[in-house]
Amino acid sequence: MGKLFVERRPEEGDYAIRRPGAERISGHESTQAEAIERAREIDPNAAVLVERVRYTDRGHPDKWRRP
């Protein structure tokens, strides 16, 4: 089973969908929810992991979470 990462791109103001180790993105959407949905369309069997974009008592922005 593969993985797809959804990460925020502050310069562009959107969210990128990227495979591990890839230099190019597989897609991008304007909202995180749209990017998660698109990642599931790209590969329905992949584990979609979302970049944590805020500090919480359970994690920091450099951690990944399931949507």
Backbone hydrogen bonds, N-H to C=O, Kabsch-Sander energy under -0.5 kcal/mol:
donor,donor_aa,acceptor,acceptor_aa,energy
4,L,47,A,-2.3
5,F,18,R,-3.4
6,V,49,L,-2.7
7,E,5,F,-0.6
7,E,16,A,-2.3
9,R,14,D,-3.1
13,G,9,R,-2.3
14,D,9,R,-1.2
15,Y,29,E,-2.9
16,A,7,E,-3.0
17,I,27,G,-3.0
18,R,5,F,-2.7
18,R,16,A,-0.5
22,A,19,R,-1.9
26,S,17,I,-3.3
27,G,17,I,-1.1
29,E,15,Y,-2.3
35,A,31,T,-2.0
36,I,32,Q,-2.3
37,E,33,A,-2.2
38,R,34,E,-2.5
39,A,35,A,-2.4
40,R,36,I,-1.9
41,E,37,E,-1.4
42,I,38,R,-2.5
43,D,39,A,-2.1
46,A,43,D,-1.5
47,A,2,G,-2.8
48,V,46,A,-0.7
49,L,4,L,-2.7
49,L,47,A,-0.6
50,V,65,R,-3.6
51,E,6,V,-2.7
52,R,63,K,-2.3
53,V,51,E,-0.5
56,T,59,G,-2.5
63,K,60,H,-2.0
65,R,50,V,-2.3
